Amino acid sequence: MSPEDVADRMGGVCPVIHYYEAGVHSPSVSRLGDLALALGCAPDDLIASPRGEASLVDLRSVAGFTTASVAARLRGDPASHGQLIDHRKIRDLEEERKVPGKMLWDPETSGLLASALARMYGVPPRVLMDA
């Protein structure tokens, strides 16, 4: 299938597809679903990493969440213990930066949050911890 065909099926423009192919740009979470539909595959087929090499961003994207939606769901989860979780903290976690606050300082809280994220992303906790 040509990039033009993919663009037609997605209702987009061909240069964007070329950018995706070249790795210049990556599709947003919402466009990833459109791209997968146009190609006749699952979204995780497009971003799947070799076993054991998935990142937190990969897991979140495959599950169809944005950093803001993850933060909102975690804030509503009892595992958050009233933590002030926002999209910036999720992004910091994904980029392996220090997360401000006590979100990860307490082993019990961090374990509960990791379990909540694993459930949200639909993966076993070990996969999340390896990411």
GUGUDO-282687 format. One record per atom (N, C-alpha, C): residue number from 0; residue in one letter; atom name; y, x, z. Coordinates in steps of 0.1 Angstrom, whole numbers. Example, Ala and Ser with C-alpha at 12.3 -4.5 7.8 and 13.67 -1.06 7.14 Angstrom:
2
 num residuo atomo     Y     X     Z
   0       a     N   -57   132    78
   0       a    CA   -45   123    78
   0       a     C   -33   132    78
   1       s     N   -22   128    71
   1       s    CA   -11   137    71
   1       s     C     0   129    79
//
This chain:
131
 num residuo atomo     Y     X     Z
   0       m     N   -12     9     0
   0       m    CA     0     0     0
   0       m     C    12     9     0
   1       s     N    22     6    -8
   1       s    CA    34    14    -9
   1       s     C    44    10     2
   2       p     N    53    19     4
   2       p    CA    64    16    14
   2       p     C    72     4    10
   3       e     N    73     2    -3
   3       e    CA    80   -10    -8
   3       e     C    73   -23    -4
   4       d     N    59   -22    -5
   4       d    CA    51   -34    -2
   4       d     C    52   -37    13
   5       v     N    52   -26    21
   5       v    CA    53   -28    36
   5       v     C    66   -34    39
   6       a     N    77   -29    33
   6       a    CA    90   -34    36
   6       a     C    91   -49    32
   7       d     N    86   -52    21
   7       d    CA    86   -67    16
   7       d     C    79   -75    26
   8       r     N    67   -71    31
   8       r    CA    59   -79    41
   8       r     C    67   -80    54
   9       m     N    74   -70    58
   9       m    CA    82   -70    70
   9       m     C    95   -77    69
  10       g     N   100   -79    57
  10       g    CA   113   -85    55
  10       g     C   124   -74    58
  11       g     N   120   -62    56
  11       g    CA   130   -51    59
  11       g     C   133   -43    46
  12       v     N   139   -31    48
  12       v    CA   143   -23    37
  12       v     C   134   -11    36
  13       c     N   131    -6    24
  13       c    CA   122     5    21
  13       c     C   126    18    28
  14       p     N   139    22    29
  14       p    CA   142    35    35
  14       p     C   137    35    50
  15       v     N   138    24    56
  15       v    CA   133    24    70
  15       v     C   118    28    71
  16       i     N   110    22    62
  16       i    CA    96    26    62
  16       i     C    94    40    59
  17       h     N   102    46    50
  17       h    CA   101    60    47
  17       h     C   104    68    60
  18       y     N   114    64    67
  18       y    CA   118    71    80
  18       y     C   107    70    90
  19       y     N   100    59    91
  19       y    CA    88    57   100
  19       y     C    77    67    95
  20       e     N    75    68    82
  20       e    CA    64    77    77
  20       e     C    67    91    80
  21       a     N    80    95    79
  21       a    CA    84   109    80
  21       a     C    86   113    95
  22       g     N    85   103   104
  22       g    CA    87   105   118
  22       g     C   102   107   122
  23       v     N   111   103   113
  23       v    CA   125   104   116
  23       v     C   129    94   126
  24       h     N   124    82   125
  24       h    CA   126    71   134
  24       h     C   113    65   138
  25       s     N   113    58   149
  25       s    CA   101    51   153
  25       s     C   105    36   154
  26       p     N    95    27   151
  26       p    CA    99    13   152
  26       p     C   100     9   167
  27       s     N   109    -1   169
  27       s    CA   111    -7   182
  27       s     C    98   -14   186
  28       v     N    97   -18   198
  28       v    CA    85   -26   202
  28       v     C    83   -38   194
  29       s     N    94   -45   191
  29       s    CA    93   -58   184
  29       s     C    89   -55   169
  30       r     N    95   -44   163
  30       r    CA    92   -40   149
  30       r     C    78   -35   148
  31       l     N    73   -29   159
  31       l    CA    59   -23   158
  31       l     C    49   -34   155
  32       g     N    51   -46   162
  32       g    CA    42   -57   159
  32       g     C    44   -62   145
  33       d     N    56   -63   139
  33       d    CA    58   -66   125
  33       d     C    51   -57   116
  34       l     N    53   -44   119
  34       l    CA    47   -33   111
  34       l     C    31   -34   111
  35       a     N    26   -36   122
  35       a    CA    11   -38   124
  35       a     C     6   -50   116
  36       l     N    14   -61   117
  36       l    CA    10   -73   109
  36       l     C    10   -70    94
  37       a     N    21   -63    90
  37       a    CA    22   -60    75
  37       a     C    11   -51    70
  38       l     N     6   -43    79
  38       l    CA    -4   -33    75
  38       l     C   -18   -39    78
  39       g     N   -19   -50    85
  39       g    CA   -32   -56    88
  39       g     C   -40   -49    99
  40       c     N   -33   -44   109
  40       c    CA   -39   -37   120
  40       c     C   -33   -41   133
  41       a     N   -38   -35   144
  41       a    CA   -33   -38   157
  41       a     C   -22   -28   160
  42       p     N   -12   -32   168
  42       p    CA    -1   -22   171
  42       p     C    -6    -9   177
  43       d     N   -17   -10   186
  43       d    CA   -22     2   192
  43       d     C   -28    12   182
  44       d     N   -32     6   170
  44       d    CA   -38    15   160
  44       d     C   -27    24   154
  45       l     N   -15    20   155
  45       l    CA    -4    27   149
  45       l     C     1    38   158
  46       i     N    -1    37   171
  46       i    CA     5    47   181
  46       i     C    -6    53   190
  47       a     N   -19    49   187
  47       a    CA   -29    54   195
  47       a     C   -29    69   196
  48       s     N   -30    75   208
  48       s    CA   -31    89   210
  48       s     C   -46    92   211
  49       p     N   -50   105   209
  49       p    CA   -63   109   212
  49       p     C   -67   106   226
  50       r     N   -79   102   229
  50       r    CA   -83    99   242
  50       r     C   -78   108   253
  51       g     N   -72   103   263
  51       g    CA   -67   111   274
  51       g     C   -53   117   271
  52       e     N   -47   114   260
  52       e    CA   -34   120   257
  52       e     C   -23   109   256
  53       a     N   -26    97   259
  53       a    CA   -16    86   259
  53       a     C    -5    89   269
  54       s     N     7    87   265
  54       s    CA    18    88   275
  54       s     C    21    74   281
  55       l     N    29    74   291
  55       l    CA    34    62   297
  55       l     C    41    53   287
  56       v     N    49    60   278
  56       v    CA    56    53   268
  56       v     C    46    46   258
  57       d     N    35    53   255
  57       d    CA    25    48   246
  57       d     C    19    35   252
  58       l     N    15    36   265
  58       l    CA     9    25   272
  58       l     C    18    13   273
  59       r     N    31    16   276
  59       r    CA    40     5   276
  59       r     C    42    -2   263
  60       s     N    44     6   252
  60       s    CA    46     1   239
  60       s     C    34    -7   234
  61       v     N    22    -2   236
  61       v    CA    10    -9   232
  61       v     C     9   -23   239
  62       a     N    13   -23   252
  62       a    CA    13   -35   259
  62       a     C    24   -45   255
  63       g     N    34   -40   247
  63       g    CA    44   -49   242
  63       g     C    56   -51   252
  64       f     N    59   -41   261
  64       f    CA    69   -42   270
  64       f     C    81   -32   267
  65       t     N    93   -36   271
  65       t    CA   104   -27   271
  65       t     C   105   -22   285
  66       t     N   114   -11   287
  66       t    CA   115    -6   301
  66       t     C   122   -17   310
  67       a     N   131   -25   304
  67       a    CA   137   -36   312
  67       a     C   127   -46   316
  68       s     N   118   -50   307
  68       s    CA   108   -60   311
  68       s     C    98   -55   321
  69       v     N    94   -42   320
  69       v    CA    85   -36   330
  69       v     C    92   -36   344
  70       a     N   105   -32   344
  70       a    CA   112   -32   357
  70       a     C   113   -46   363
  71       a     N   116   -56   355
  71       a    CA   117   -70   359
  71       a     C   104   -75   365
  72       r     N    93   -72   358
  72       r    CA    80   -76   363
  72       r     C    76   -69   376
  73       l     N    79   -56   377
  73       l    CA    76   -49   389
  73       l     C    85   -54   401
  74       r     N    97   -57   399
  74       r    CA   105   -62   409
  74       r     C    99   -75   415
  75       g     N    93   -83   407
  75       g    CA    86   -95   411
  75       g     C    73   -93   417
  76       d     N    67   -81   416
  76       d    CA    54   -79   421
  76       d     C    54   -75   436
  77       p     N    45   -80   444
  77       p    CA    45   -76   459
  77       p     C    44   -61   461
  78       a     N    38   -54   451
  78       a    CA    36   -40   452
  78       a     C    49   -32   453
  79       s     N    60   -39   448
  79       s    CA    73   -31   448
  79       s     C    79   -30   462
  80       h     N    74   -38   472
  80       h    CA    80   -37   485
  80       h     C    95   -36   486
  81       g     N   101   -44   477
  81       g    CA   116   -45   478
  81       g     C   123   -34   472
  82       q     N   116   -25   464
  82       q    CA   122   -14   458
  82       q     C   132   -19   447
  83       l     N   143   -12   446
  83       l    CA   153   -15   435
  83       l     C   149    -8   422
  84       i     N   140   -15   415
  84       i    CA   134    -9   403
  84       i     C   142   -14   391
  85       d     N   148    -5   383
  85       d    CA   155    -9   371
  85       d     C   149    -1   359
  86       h     N   154    -5   347
  86       h    CA   149     2   335
  86       h     C   152    17   335
  87       r     N   162    22   342
  87       r    CA   165    36   342
  87       r     C   154    43   350
  88       k     N   149    37   361
  88       k    CA   138    43   369
  88       k     C   125    44   361
  89       i     N   123    33   353
  89       i    CA   111    33   345
  89       i     C   112    44   334
  90       r     N   123    46   328
  90       r    CA   126    56   318
  90       r     C   124    70   325
  91       d     N   130    72   337
  91       d    CA   128    85   344
  91       d     C   114    88   346
  92       l     N   106    78   350
  92       l    CA    92    80   353
  92       l     C    85    84   340
  93       e     N    88    77   329
  93       e    CA    82    80   316
  93       e     C    85    94   311
  94       e     N    97    99   315
  94       e    CA   102   112   310
  94       e     C    99   123   320
  95       e     N    91   120   331
  95       e    CA    87   129   341
  95       e     C    99   135   348
  96       r     N   110   127   350
  96       r    CA   121   132   358
  96       r     C   120   126   372
  97       k     N   127   132   381
  97       k    CA   127   127   395
  97       k     C   132   113   395
  98       v     N   125   104   401
  98       v    CA   129    90   402
  98       v     C   137    88   415
  99       p     N   150    84   415
  99       p    CA   157    83   427
  99       p     C   152    71   436
 100       g     N   154    72   449
 100       g    CA   149    62   458
 100       g     C   136    66   464
 101       k     N   130    57   471
 101       k    CA   117    60   478
 101       k     C   105    54   470
 102       m     N   108    51   457
 102       m    CA    97    45   449
 102       m     C    85    53   449
 103       l     N    86    66   447
 103       l    CA    74    75   446
 103       l     C    71    84   458
 104       w     N    80    83   468
 104       w    CA    78    92   479
 104       w     C    66    88   488
 105       d     N    64    76   491
 105       d    CA    54    71   499
 105       d     C    41    70   491
 106       p     N    30    77   495
 106       p    CA    18    76   487
 106       p     C    12    61   486
 107       e     N    13    54   496
 107       e    CA     8    40   496
 107       e     C    16    32   486
 108       t     N    30    33   486
 108       t    CA    38    25   477
 108       t     C    36    30   463
 109       s     N    35    43   461
 109       s    CA    33    48   447
 109       s     C    20    44   441
 110       g     N     9    43   450
 110       g    CA    -4    39   446
 110       g     C    -4    24   442
 111       l     N     3    16   450
 111       l    CA     4     2   447
 111       l     C    12    -1   434
 112       l     N    23     7   432
 112       l    CA    30     6   420
 112       l     C    22    10   408
 113       a     N    15    21   409
 113       a    CA     6    26   398
 113       a     C    -4    15   394
 114       s     N   -10     9   404
 114       s    CA   -20    -2   402
 114       s     C   -14   -13   395
 115       a     N    -1   -17   399
 115       a    CA     6   -28   393
 115       a     C     9   -25   378
 116       l     N    13   -13   376
 116       l    CA    16    -9   362
 116       l     C     3    -9   353
 117       a     N    -8    -4   359
 117       a    CA   -20    -4   352
 117       a     C   -25   -18   348
 118       r     N   -23   -27   357
 118       r    CA   -27   -41   354
 118       r     C   -17   -47   343
 119       m     N    -5   -44   344
 119       m    CA     5   -49   335
 119       m     C     2   -43   321
 120       y     N    -2   -31   320
 120       y    CA    -4   -24   307
 120       y     C   -19   -27   302
 121       g     N   -27   -33   311
 121       g    CA   -41   -36   307
 121       g     C   -50   -24   305
 122       v     N   -47   -14   314
 122       v    CA   -56    -2   314
 122       v     C   -61     1   328
 123       p     N   -72     9   329
 123       p    CA   -77    12   342
 123       p     C   -67    22   349
 124       p     N   -66    21   362
 124       p    CA   -56    30   369
 124       p     C   -57    45   365
 125       r     N   -70    50   363
 125       r    CA   -72    64   359
 125       r     C   -64    67   346
 126       v     N   -64    58   336
 126       v    CA   -57    60   324
 126       v     C   -42    62   326
 127       l     N   -37    53   335
 127       l    CA   -23    53   338
 127       l     C   -20    67   345
 128       m     N   -28    71   355
 128       m    CA   -25    83   362
 128       m     C   -26    95   353
 129       d     N   -35    95   343
 129       d    CA   -36   106   333
 129       d     C   -24   107   324
 130       a     N   -17    95   322
 130       a    CA    -6    95   313
 130       a     C     6   102   320
//
